Amino acid sequence: MVIGVALTAYAGILRDKQSNEQEGKKINLKAGLIIAVLSGFFSAFPGIGFDAGFAEGSGIGYYAQEAGATARNSSLAIWVVVLWGAFILNAMYAIFLLFKHKSWNSFKKSKSGKAYMWSIVAALCWFGALGVYEQGATLMGNMGSAIGWPILMGGGLIVSNVWAYFNKEWTGATKPFGWLMFGVVVICIGMIIIGYSNTVG
């Protein structure tokens, strides 16, 4: 999975480098890689929070079940708490950028209804994916968070790049797209291995 993600990241770097060279722009590869690695590191934290929420006798999921929720649905209570941290950080950064660029008036631009609509659709799809994930992870028992989270992240990476392809983000970038496809194949193989490992022993 890690190798596959690294390959898709390399493909993105090649594409951006090619695009920036054509447009005469300079890129800060070092800073970009640092941010990407940190993002990948911190993206694991919701999975850790989800797992901790099922701690016997003290986790949020445990108390939800005590209150009458089924085991599968009790995980929804965990997300309410886990996602608050991510929401606060993202909201603070968004507000910071709005002040920095003085772009508060962008909310009132004409014909912005379509942007609001897609934002809501994206939010529903994103949380819907988490809802499906938690159902599956709960059914897998103790291995759910260890196996389910990498599959969720890998699947998201595949879908987002397929979407990017259909939106012509890879037009004219034949070599980088080849690396992307290779990375996607490696991720799929990784997901199969992770899933198979749950059946062994």
C-alpha positions as CSV (number, residue, x, y, z in Angstrom):
1,M,0.0,0.0,0.0
2,V,2.8,2.4,0.9
3,I,4.7,1.7,-2.3
4,G,1.5,2.2,-4.3
5,V,0.8,5.6,-2.6
6,A,4.5,6.6,-3.2
7,L,4.1,5.7,-6.9
8,T,0.9,7.8,-7.3
9,A,2.6,10.7,-5.5
10,Y,5.5,10.4,-7.9
11,A,3.1,10.5,-10.8
12,G,1.6,13.7,-9.4
13,I,5.0,15.2,-9.0
14,L,5.9,14.4,-12.6
15,R,2.6,15.8,-13.9
16,D,3.0,19.1,-11.9
17,K,6.6,19.4,-12.9
18,Q,5.6,19.0,-16.6
19,S,2.8,21.5,-16.2
20,N,4.9,24.1,-14.3
21,E,7.7,23.8,-16.9
22,Q,5.2,24.5,-19.7
23,E,3.8,27.5,-17.8
24,G,7.2,28.8,-16.6
25,K,6.4,28.3,-12.9
26,K,8.8,27.2,-10.2
27,I,7.9,24.5,-7.7
28,N,9.1,23.9,-4.2
29,L,9.4,20.1,-4.2
30,K,11.0,19.9,-0.7
31,A,8.2,21.8,1.0
32,G,5.5,19.9,-1.0
33,L,6.9,16.5,0.0
34,I,7.2,17.5,3.7
35,I,3.5,18.6,3.7
36,A,2.4,15.5,1.8
37,V,4.3,13.2,4.3
38,L,2.8,15.0,7.3
39,S,-0.7,14.9,5.8
40,G,-0.3,11.1,5.3
41,F,1.0,10.7,8.8
42,F,-1.9,12.7,10.4
43,S,-4.5,11.1,8.2
44,A,-4.0,7.9,10.2
45,F,-5.2,9.6,13.4
46,P,-8.9,9.3,12.7
47,G,-8.4,5.6,12.3
48,I,-6.6,5.5,15.7
49,G,-9.4,7.5,17.3
50,F,-12.0,5.2,15.8
51,D,-10.2,2.1,17.2
52,A,-9.9,3.7,20.6
53,G,-13.6,4.5,20.6
54,F,-14.3,0.8,20.9
55,A,-12.2,0.3,24.1
56,E,-14.1,-2.1,26.4
57,G,-15.6,-0.3,29.4
58,S,-14.4,3.2,28.4
59,G,-14.9,3.8,24.7
60,I,-17.7,5.9,23.2
61,G,-18.8,2.9,21.1
62,Y,-19.1,0.9,24.3
63,Y,-21.3,3.5,26.0
64,A,-23.4,3.8,22.8
65,Q,-24.1,0.1,23.0
66,E,-24.9,0.3,26.6
67,A,-27.5,2.9,25.7
68,G,-29.1,0.5,23.2
69,A,-27.2,1.0,19.9
70,T,-26.2,-2.0,17.9
71,A,-22.5,-2.7,17.6
72,R,-22.4,-1.6,14.0
73,N,-24.2,1.7,14.6
74,S,-22.4,2.5,17.8
75,S,-19.4,3.5,15.8
76,L,-21.4,6.5,14.4
77,A,-21.2,8.0,17.9
78,I,-17.4,7.7,17.8
79,W,-17.2,9.7,14.6
80,V,-19.1,12.6,16.1
81,V,-16.3,13.0,18.6
82,V,-13.3,12.1,16.4
83,L,-14.2,14.4,13.6
84,W,-14.6,17.5,15.8
85,G,-10.8,17.8,15.9
86,A,-10.5,17.7,12.2
87,F,-13.4,20.1,11.8
88,I,-11.8,22.7,14.1
89,L,-8.4,22.5,12.4
90,N,-9.9,22.8,8.9
91,A,-12.3,25.6,9.9
92,M,-9.5,27.6,11.5
93,Y,-7.3,27.3,8.5
94,A,-10.2,28.2,6.1
95,I,-11.0,31.3,8.2
96,F,-7.3,32.3,8.3
97,L,-7.2,32.2,4.5
98,L,-10.4,34.2,4.2
99,F,-8.9,36.9,6.4
100,K,-5.5,36.7,4.7
101,H,-6.9,37.0,1.1
102,K,-9.8,39.2,2.2
103,S,-12.1,36.9,0.2
104,W,-15.2,36.8,2.4
105,N,-17.2,38.4,-0.4
106,S,-16.6,35.3,-2.5
107,F,-19.6,33.7,-0.7
108,K,-21.9,36.3,-2.3
109,K,-20.7,35.9,-5.9
110,S,-23.4,35.4,-8.5
111,K,-24.0,31.8,-9.7
112,S,-22.3,30.3,-6.7
113,G,-25.2,28.0,-6.0
114,K,-23.6,25.3,-8.0
115,A,-20.4,25.4,-5.9
116,Y,-22.6,25.2,-2.7
117,M,-24.4,22.2,-4.2
118,W,-21.2,20.3,-5.0
119,S,-19.8,21.1,-1.6
120,I,-22.8,19.5,0.1
121,V,-22.7,16.5,-2.3
122,A,-19.0,16.0,-1.6
123,A,-19.6,16.2,2.2
124,L,-22.4,13.7,2.0
125,C,-20.3,11.3,-0.1
126,W,-17.4,11.7,2.3
127,F,-19.3,11.0,5.4
128,G,-21.3,8.3,3.7
129,A,-17.9,6.6,2.9
130,L,-17.0,6.8,6.6
131,G,-20.4,5.4,7.5
132,V,-19.9,2.4,5.2
133,Y,-16.4,1.9,6.4
134,E,-17.3,1.8,10.1
135,Q,-20.0,-0.8,9.4
136,G,-17.5,-3.0,7.6
137,A,-14.7,-2.4,10.2
138,T,-17.1,-3.3,13.0
139,L,-18.1,-6.5,11.3
140,M,-14.4,-7.4,10.9
141,G,-13.8,-7.2,14.7
142,N,-10.4,-6.4,16.1
143,M,-8.8,-6.4,12.7
144,G,-11.3,-3.9,11.3
145,S,-9.3,-0.7,11.9
146,A,-6.0,-2.3,10.9
147,I,-7.3,-3.6,7.6
148,G,-10.3,-1.3,6.9
149,W,-8.5,2.0,7.2
150,P,-5.8,1.3,4.6
151,I,-8.4,-0.1,2.2
152,L,-10.6,3.1,2.7
153,M,-7.6,5.4,2.1
154,G,-6.4,3.3,-0.9
155,G,-9.9,3.2,-2.4
156,G,-10.3,6.9,-2.0
157,L,-7.0,7.5,-3.8
158,I,-8.1,5.3,-6.7
159,V,-11.5,6.9,-7.0
160,S,-10.1,10.5,-6.8
161,N,-7.6,9.8,-9.6
162,V,-10.2,8.1,-11.8
163,W,-12.3,11.3,-11.3
164,A,-9.3,13.4,-12.1
165,Y,-8.7,11.5,-15.3
166,F,-12.3,12.0,-16.5
167,N,-12.0,15.7,-15.7
168,K,-8.9,15.8,-18.0
169,E,-6.4,16.7,-15.3
170,W,-3.9,14.2,-16.9
171,T,-4.3,15.4,-20.5
172,G,-0.9,15.6,-22.2
173,A,0.8,13.9,-19.3
174,T,1.3,10.4,-20.8
175,K,4.4,9.3,-18.8
176,P,3.1,10.6,-15.4
177,F,-0.3,8.9,-16.1
178,G,1.5,5.6,-16.8
179,W,3.2,5.9,-13.4
180,L,-0.2,6.7,-11.9
181,M,-1.8,3.5,-13.3
182,F,1.2,1.4,-12.1
183,G,0.7,2.9,-8.6
184,V,-3.1,2.2,-8.7
185,V,-2.4,-1.5,-9.7
186,V,0.1,-1.8,-6.7
187,I,-2.5,-0.3,-4.4
188,C,-5.1,-2.8,-5.6
189,I,-2.6,-5.7,-5.0
190,G,-1.9,-4.3,-1.5
191,M,-5.6,-4.1,-0.7
192,I,-6.0,-7.8,-1.8
193,I,-3.1,-8.8,0.3
194,I,-4.4,-6.9,3.4
195,G,-7.8,-8.5,2.9
196,Y,-6.4,-12.0,2.5
197,S,-4.2,-11.6,5.6
198,N,-7.4,-11.3,7.6
199,T,-8.3,-14.8,6.6
200,V,-5.0,-16.4,7.5
201,G,-4.6,-17.9,11.0
